[in-house]
Amino acid sequence: MKRPFQILILTLVSVSFGSAADGPAFSKSPKIEPNPNPEAPLAALVRFATGDEVKKTTISVSIGEQEWSHDYASDRDPAQGLPVIGFRPGQTHEVDVTLTDADGNTAKSDTLTFKAPPLPTAPEEFPKINLVTADTERAEPGFRLFNPRRRVPRQTQAGNDEERRFGESFGMLLIVDGEGEPVWYYRTDSRIAGFEYDEERGRILYVTADFRVVEIDLLGNVTRSWVAANRPQDAVTDATPVEALTFHHDAGLLDNGNLLALSTEKKQIENYYTSEWDKNAPRETQWVMGDRVVEVTPGGEILWDWRAFDHLPSERIGHETFSSYWKRRGFPDTIDWSHANSVTKLEDGSVMVNFRYLSAVVNFDPESGEVRWIFGEPSGWPESLQDKLIQLEGEARWPWHQHAPLFTSRGTLLLFDNGNYRARPFEKVTPVAETWSRAVEYEIDVENKTARQVWTSETAHDASERVVTIAMGSATEMPETGDVLAGYGAILDPDRIDEITWQNRAQFDQVTRCVEYTRTEPAEVVWDLRLEPTGNDPRIGWNLFGLVSVKELKP
């Protein structure tokens, strides 16, 4: 009775070992197809089937002398399709699939071909890219990710509904290689502000103009999203609602999986300013928008919030408080006070927020809410915050209306200084043509509340090359070279700069630049890409909110 059973066991063991010795194999040959999601067209799916012995799949892509590959672990199901990205638009690529088992045995497919779709040709659908400088020997290797935003010059400073819709209904994320050639892009129907790229997970988190925070994979598929439940727009059913009035400018995922985001609250204030230019203008009761920082669970619960109205003086206003920023976004009776544009949790657990209109970077303790320090032009702060102010040593210039502060690997504070106005309301401002924007780095002693400037990009340019970035912008540290990558958000038309004032600035063209600087004295430009106007009727300008370095593409 036992003998047949023993023979059966031996036979099964023999078959099992024989299969492993033969190595991995395809049970269904690979096929490649365009990405089913049209929002990320420079991507494809490779589908096939194998046995259980495969531990790793490698998909290699080549075109001419360019070659790259993606590795996929055994938990990725090739029958569902393995994503491939990095294709050059309008060109035909060769694609090879290699299987590897635990013993290092391999099996390779026949070569596939894939022709990527061309870029859009309509002037309102894609910017004109002009690579001015590319020092391949010194520039950071890899790619650049940014978010092109389109606009038309406004007939008035506030703009009309059609002009606003044209910009706000267009959202894009774009990755280019070192030669400035697009290798991936994503299109959506709401303008994108801040974003972060998780290279290991192949995910991008971004904030929209209609008060959502969205996470996508590199096929453009939404993996999760949150929406401000009290926003003025219609309710949505495909996002997790959060009890918030808005999400705006910036958000990021924390190590614990929660979301840290900028929101706002409205407050009615009596006897408030009605002008940023006339100190004696009559005051009246105003609805004022102030910033709110929230930590949100994946399920939409707010764990804590910090409100600028509770900790900073609303009487200390900055220029553009009376712009139409919130009026254009669904709050017609509301003026803008603090206007935060970035939020970051630091290694010590504190939170750093950049307030553009206040020209101040503020650090606070999220547990107590206490302001720990303030970096920015020091006038106008109340006595209660005087001991929080950091003093700038030497003859260095304070930043004005800045963006994207971050602490570098050296422990220094790096930011993009737009340089707007160079004065607070009711003081004499610097004319537009006499200002310029820059990336700038400071060494900060938080304990002693002092700072000194240690580097600036402006040393790379003579006076004729300087530009005025009226809004947006970023500055980040490159991981390998230590260079600084600066995104010049919305550059006012350099050819007409003498015609532009702080009051009529929105009625002129805007362009943008992505510049890599060496961190030397003087700084040098080693990479310079520009987005230039497209079309003639209307003439469409392009700008960006942020710009980051990407080492490699990992779908």
C-alpha positions in Angstrom: 0.0 0.0 0.0 2.9 2.4 0.7 5.0 1.6 -2.4 2.8 3.5 -5.0 2.6 6.4 -2.7 6.4 6.6 -2.4 6.8 6.4 -6.1 4.4 9.3 -6.6 6.3 11.5 -4.1 9.6 10.8 -5.9 8.1 11.6 -9.2 6.8 15.0 -8.0 10.1 15.9 -6.4 11.9 15.1 -9.6 9.6 17.2 -11.7 9.9 20.2 -9.2 13.7 20.2 -9.3 13.7 19.7 -13.1 11.6 22.8 -13.6 13.9 25.0 -11.4 17.0 23.7 -13.3 15.5 24.7 -16.6 15.2 28.3 -15.5 12.4 30.8 -16.0 10.1 30.8 -19.0 7.3 32.7 -20.7 4.0 30.9 -20.7 2.6 33.7 -22.7 4.8 35.9 -24.9 5.1 39.6 -24.1 3.1 42.2 -25.9 3.3 46.0 -25.5 0.4 48.4 -25.7 -0.1 52.2 -25.2 -1.0 53.4 -21.8 -4.8 53.0 -21.5 -4.8 56.2 -19.5 -4.5 59.1 -22.1 -3.5 61.5 -19.3 0.1 60.1 -19.3 0.7 59.3 -23.0 4.5 58.7 -23.0 4.0 55.4 -21.1 3.1 51.8 -22.1 2.1 48.5 -20.6 3.9 45.2 -21.2 1.8 42.1 -20.6 2.8 38.5 -20.5 2.6 35.4 -18.3 5.3 33.2 -16.6 5.7 30.4 -14.1 6.1 30.8 -10.4 9.9 30.6 -10.6 10.5 34.2 -11.7 12.0 36.5 -9.0 12.7 39.5 -11.1 11.6 41.0 -14.5 13.8 43.5 -16.3 12.3 45.6 -19.2 15.0 47.3 -21.3 14.2 50.1 -23.7 16.6 51.5 -26.4 16.5 54.1 -29.0 19.7 54.9 -30.9 22.5 55.3 -28.2 20.0 55.9 -25.4 19.1 52.9 -23.3 17.3 52.4 -19.9 15.7 49.7 -18.0 13.1 49.0 -15.3 13.2 46.2 -12.7 10.0 44.6 -11.3 9.8 42.3 -8.3 7.9 39.1 -8.3 4.9 40.8 -6.6 4.2 42.7 -9.8 1.7 40.8 -11.9 2.8 40.9 -15.6 -0.6 39.6 -16.7 -2.0 42.9 -15.4 0.6 44.8 -17.3 4.0 46.2 -16.2 4.3 50.0 -16.7 7.1 51.3 -18.8 8.0 55.0 -19.1 10.7 57.3 -20.5 9.7 57.0 -24.2 10.8 59.9 -26.5 7.8 61.4 -28.3 7.1 60.4 -31.8 10.0 57.9 -32.0 10.2 54.1 -32.3 11.8 52.2 -29.5 13.0 48.6 -29.1 11.8 46.8 -25.9 13.3 43.6 -24.4 11.9 41.6 -21.5 14.2 39.4 -19.4 13.2 37.0 -16.7 15.5 36.1 -13.8 14.9 33.3 -11.2 16.4 32.9 -7.7 19.5 31.1 -9.1 20.3 33.8 -11.6 19.0 31.9 -14.6 17.5 34.1 -17.3 15.1 34.0 -20.2 14.8 36.8 -22.8 11.9 37.6 -25.1 11.9 38.5 -28.7 12.5 42.2 -29.2 9.3 44.3 -29.3 8.9 47.7 -30.8 6.9 50.7 -29.6 6.3 54.0 -31.2 5.5 56.7 -28.7 2.8 59.3 -29.6 4.0 62.8 -30.7 3.7 65.8 -28.5 0.5 67.9 -28.9 0.9 70.6 -31.5 -1.8 73.0 -30.4 -0.2 76.1 -28.9 -2.5 75.9 -25.8 -1.6 72.3 -25.1 2.1 72.2 -24.8 4.9 74.8 -24.1 7.8 75.6 -26.4 11.0 74.2 -24.9 14.3 75.9 -25.5 17.4 74.4 -24.0 19.9 77.3 -23.8 22.7 75.7 -21.8 23.6 72.1 -21.1 27.1 71.5 -19.6 26.8 67.7 -19.5 30.2 67.3 -17.8 29.2 69.4 -14.8 25.4 69.4 -14.6 23.5 67.0 -12.3 22.8 63.7 -14.2 19.2 62.5 -14.5 16.0 64.3 -15.2 14.0 67.4 -14.2 10.3 67.4 -13.1 8.2 70.6 -13.1 4.6 71.8 -13.7 4.1 74.0 -16.7 1.1 76.4 -16.3 -0.4 78.4 -19.1 -1.8 81.9 -19.1 -2.7 84.8 -21.3 -2.0 88.4 -20.5 -5.1 89.9 -18.7 -7.0 92.9 -20.0 -7.2 94.1 -16.4 -5.1 93.4 -13.3 -7.8 91.1 -11.9 -8.6 89.4 -15.2 -12.0 88.2 -16.6 -13.6 84.9 -16.2 -12.5 83.6 -19.6 -8.8 84.5 -18.9 -9.0 82.8 -15.5 -10.6 79.6 -16.8 -8.0 79.3 -19.5 -5.3 79.0 -16.8 -7.1 77.2 -14.1 -8.5 74.4 -16.3 -5.0 73.3 -17.4 -2.8 71.1 -15.2 0.5 69.5 -16.3 3.4 67.7 -14.8 6.4 67.3 -17.2 9.7 65.4 -16.9 12.6 66.2 -19.3 16.0 64.6 -19.7 19.3 66.4 -19.7 18.8 67.4 -23.3 15.5 69.1 -22.5 13.5 66.4 -24.3 10.2 65.3 -22.7 10.2 61.7 -21.5 7.0 61.7 -19.5 4.1 64.1 -18.9 0.7 64.1 -17.3 -2.4 66.2 -18.1 -5.3 67.0 -15.9 -8.2 69.5 -15.8 -7.2 71.7 -12.9 -4.0 73.8 -12.5 -1.3 72.2 -10.4 0.5 74.0 -7.6 2.9 72.3 -5.2 3.9 68.6 -5.8 6.3 66.0 -4.5 7.8 63.0 -6.2 8.3 59.7 -4.3 10.9 58.2 -6.5 11.0 54.8 -4.7 7.2 54.3 -4.9 6.7 55.9 -8.3 4.1 58.3 -7.0 3.5 62.0 -7.4 1.4 64.0 -4.9 0.1 67.4 -6.0 -2.3 70.2 -5.1 -4.9 71.5 -7.5 -6.5 74.9 -8.0 -9.9 73.5 -7.0 -8.7 72.5 -3.5 -7.9 68.9 -3.9 -4.7 66.9 -3.0 -4.2 64.0 -5.5 -1.7 61.2 -5.6 -1.0 59.4 -9.0 1.2 56.7 -10.3 3.3 57.2 -13.4 0.6 55.9 -15.6 -1.5 58.9 -14.5 -3.9 56.7 -12.4 -5.2 58.3 -9.2 -4.2 56.1 -6.3 -5.8 58.3 -3.6 -7.0 61.8 -3.1 -8.5 64.2 -0.6 -10.8 67.2 -1.1 -11.6 70.2 1.1 -15.2 69.4 2.0 -16.2 73.1 2.5 -14.8 74.4 -0.8 -17.0 76.7 -2.9 -17.1 74.2 -5.8 -19.5 71.3 -6.1 -19.0 68.2 -3.9 -17.0 65.3 -5.3 -17.5 61.6 -4.6 -14.2 60.2 -5.7 -12.0 61.8 -3.0 -11.8 61.5 0.7 -13.5 64.6 2.3 -11.7 66.7 4.9 -13.4 69.3 7.1 -11.5 72.2 5.5 -12.3 75.3 3.6 -9.5 74.8 1.1 -6.3 73.0 0.2 -3.9 75.3 -1.5 -0.3 75.7 -2.7 1.5 72.8 -0.9 1.0 69.4 0.8 3.2 66.4 1.6 3.1 62.9 3.0 4.7 62.4 6.4 6.7 59.3 7.4 3.6 58.1 9.4 1.5 58.1 6.2 -0.5 61.2 7.2 -0.9 64.3 5.0 0.5 67.7 6.0 -1.2 70.4 4.1 -2.0 74.1 3.8 -5.6 75.1 4.3 -7.3 78.4 5.2 -10.0 80.0 7.3 -12.0 83.2 6.8 -12.3 85.7 9.6 -14.4 88.9 9.8 -12.2 91.7 11.1 -13.5 95.1 12.1 -11.7 98.4 11.2 -9.4 96.6 8.8 -7.3 98.1 6.0 -8.8 98.9 2.6 -5.5 99.8 0.9 -1.9 98.7 0.8 -0.8 102.0 -0.7 -2.6 104.6 1.3 -2.1 104.4 5.0 -4.9 106.9 5.6 -7.5 105.2 3.5 -10.8 104.6 5.4 -11.0 101.3 7.2 -14.0 99.0 7.2 -15.1 95.5 8.3 -13.5 93.0 6.0 -13.6 89.3 5.4 -9.9 88.2 5.6 -8.4 84.9 4.6 -5.7 83.5 6.9 -3.7 80.3 6.6 -4.3 77.0 8.5 -1.9 74.1 8.7 -3.5 70.6 9.1 -2.3 67.1 9.6 -4.8 64.6 8.1 -5.0 60.8 8.3 -5.5 58.8 5.1 -9.1 58.5 6.1 -9.6 62.3 6.2 -9.5 62.9 10.0 -7.7 66.1 11.1 -5.4 65.2 13.9 -4.3 68.8 14.7 -4.3 72.2 13.1 -2.4 75.5 13.5 -4.1 78.8 12.6 -2.1 81.9 11.6 -4.8 84.2 13.0 -4.1 82.7 16.5 -0.3 83.2 16.4 0.6 86.0 14.0 -0.6 89.7 13.9 -3.2 90.2 11.2 -2.5 94.0 11.4 0.9 93.3 9.8 -0.1 93.2 6.1 2.1 92.8 3.0 1.7 93.8 -0.6 -1.0 92.1 -2.6 -3.3 91.7 0.4 -5.8 93.5 -1.8 -5.2 91.4 -5.0 -8.0 89.3 -6.3 -6.3 86.0 -5.3 -9.2 84.6 -3.3 -11.9 86.4 -5.2 -10.8 84.5 -8.3 -11.0 81.2 -6.4 -14.6 81.4 -5.3 -14.5 83.8 -2.3 -15.7 87.1 -3.8 -15.8 89.1 -0.6 -12.5 88.0 0.8 -9.0 89.6 0.9 -5.7 87.9 1.3 -3.6 88.3 4.4 -0.8 85.8 5.1 -0.7 83.8 1.8 1.4 80.7 2.8 2.9 78.8 -0.1 4.9 76.0 1.4 4.8 73.8 4.5 7.5 71.4 5.7 8.0 69.2 8.8 11.6 69.3 9.9 13.7 66.5 11.5 13.2 67.9 15.0 9.4 67.6 14.6 8.7 71.3 14.2 6.9 72.7 11.2 8.1 75.4 8.9 5.7 77.6 6.9 6.6 80.2 4.3 4.3 83.2 4.3 4.7 85.1 1.0 2.9 88.3 1.7 4.4 88.6 5.2 7.9 88.0 3.6 8.5 85.6 6.5 9.5 82.0 7.2 7.8 80.9 10.4 8.7 77.8 12.5 6.4 76.4 15.1 5.9 73.5 17.5 2.8 71.5 16.3 2.1 70.2 19.9 2.0 73.6 21.7 1.4 75.8 18.6 4.2 78.1 19.9 6.1 80.1 17.3 9.8 79.1 17.7 11.5 81.5 15.3 10.7 83.9 12.4 13.1 84.6 9.5 12.3 87.6 7.4 12.4 91.4 7.3 11.8 92.4 10.9 9.6 95.5 10.9 6.1 95.6 12.2 6.1 92.6 14.5 4.6 93.0 17.9 6.5 93.0 21.2 5.3 89.5 22.0 7.3 88.1 19.0 10.4 90.2 19.1 12.4 87.5 20.8 11.5 85.1 17.9 13.0 87.2 15.2 16.2 86.1 13.5 18.6 89.0 12.8 20.5 89.1 9.4 24.1 90.0 9.9 26.2 92.0 7.4 25.0 93.9 4.4 23.0 91.0 2.9 19.5 91.7 1.5 16.4 90.2 3.1 14.2 88.1 0.8 10.8 89.5 -0.3 7.7 87.5 -1.3 9.9 84.3 -1.3 9.0 80.7 -2.1 10.1 77.2 -1.2 12.4 77.4 1.8 14.2 74.2 2.7 17.1 73.1 4.8 20.0 71.6 2.8 22.3 68.8 3.6 24.7 71.5 5.0 22.1 72.7 7.5 21.6 76.0 5.6 18.3 77.5 4.6 17.9 77.7 0.8 15.0 79.6 -0.8 13.8 81.4 -3.9 13.7 85.1 -3.4 11.2 86.7 -5.8 12.3 90.1 -4.6 8.9 91.8 -5.1 8.5 95.4 -3.8 11.4 95.2 -1.3 9.2 97.1 1.1 6.2 96.7 3.2 2.9 98.6 2.6 3.0 102.4 3.1 6.8 102.5 2.6 8.5 103.4 -0.7 8.7 100.4 -3.0 11.5 99.6 -5.4 10.3 99.9 -9.1 9.8 96.6 -11.0 12.7 97.3 -13.4 15.1 97.8 -10.4 14.4 94.5 -8.7 15.4 91.0 -9.6 14.9 87.4 -8.4 17.4 84.9 -7.2 18.1 81.7 -5.3 19.8 82.5 -2.0 21.2 80.5 0.9 21.6 81.5 4.5 23.4 80.0 7.5 21.0 80.3 10.4 21.8 80.0 14.2 18.4 79.3 15.6 19.6 79.4 19.2 21.2 82.8 19.0 18.6 84.1 16.4 21.2 85.2 13.8 21.8 84.5 10.1 24.2 85.3 7.4 24.1 85.0 3.7 26.5 82.3 2.3 25.6 82.0 -1.4 23.4 83.6 -4.1 22.7 82.8 -7.7 22.8 86.5 -8.7 26.6 86.4 -8.9 26.1 84.3 -12.1 24.4 87.1 -13.9 25.3 90.6 -14.9 22.7 93.3 -14.6 21.4 92.8 -18.1 20.7 89.1 -17.5 18.7 89.5 -14.3 14.9 88.8 -14.4 11.9 89.6 -12.3 9.9 86.6 -11.2 6.6 88.2 -10.1 5.2 84.9 -8.6 6.0 81.3 -7.9 9.4 79.8 -8.1 11.6 77.2 -6.2 15.2 76.4 -5.3 16.4 72.9 -4.4 19.7 71.3 -3.7 20.9 68.7 -6.2 21.7 65.4 -4.4 24.9 64.4 -6.3 26.6 67.7 -7.3 25.3 69.9 -4.5 24.3 72.4 -7.2 21.2 74.5 -6.8 18.2 74.0 -9.2 16.1 77.2 -9.5 12.7 77.4 -11.1 11.9 81.0 -12.1 8.1 80.7 -11.7 6.6 83.6 -13.7 9.1 85.9 -15.3 7.8 89.3 -16.5 8.5 90.0 -20.1 12.2 91.2 -20.0 11.8 93.1 -23.3 9.1 95.3 -21.8 10.2 95.5 -18.2 10.5 99.3 -18.3 6.7 99.5 -19.0 5.7 97.3 -16.1 4.6 98.5 -12.7 3.4 96.7 -9.6 -0.1 97.7 -10.5 -0.2 96.6 -14.2 2.0 93.5 -14.1 -0.7 91.0 -14.9 -1.3 92.6 -18.3 2.1 91.5 -19.7 3.5 88.3 -21.0 5.2 85.8 -18.7 7.9 83.2 -19.4 9.9 80.8 -17.2 13.3 79.3 -16.8 14.8 76.2 -15.1 18.4 76.9 -14.2 21.1 74.8 -12.5 23.8 76.8 -10.7 27.1 75.7 -9.2 27.3 76.5 -5.5 30.5 78.5 -6.1 31.6 82.1 -5.8 30.7 83.4 -8.3 28.0 81.0 -9.2 27.9 79.5 -12.8 25.1 78.3 -15.0 25.5 74.7 -16.1 21.9 74.0 -17.3 19.3 76.5 -18.5 15.9 75.5 -20.0 13.2 78.0 -20.9 9.5 77.7 -21.7 8.7 80.3 -24.3 5.3 81.7 -25.5 3.3 79.7 -28.0 0.6 80.8 -30.4 -0.3 84.3 -31.6 -4.0 84.8 -31.1 -3.9 84.7 -28.1 -0.2 84.7 -27.3 0.1 82.1 -24.5 2.7 82.5 -21.8 4.1 79.7 -19.7 5.3 79.6 -16.1 5.8 77.0 -13.4 5.3 76.6 -9.6 8.1 74.2 -8.7 11.0 72.3 -10.1 12.9 69.2 -8.8 15.7 66.9 -9.8 14.8 63.2 -10.5 17.6 60.7 -10.5 15.9 57.9 -12.4 12.4 56.9 -13.6 10.8 54.1 -11.5 7.3 53.2 -12.6 
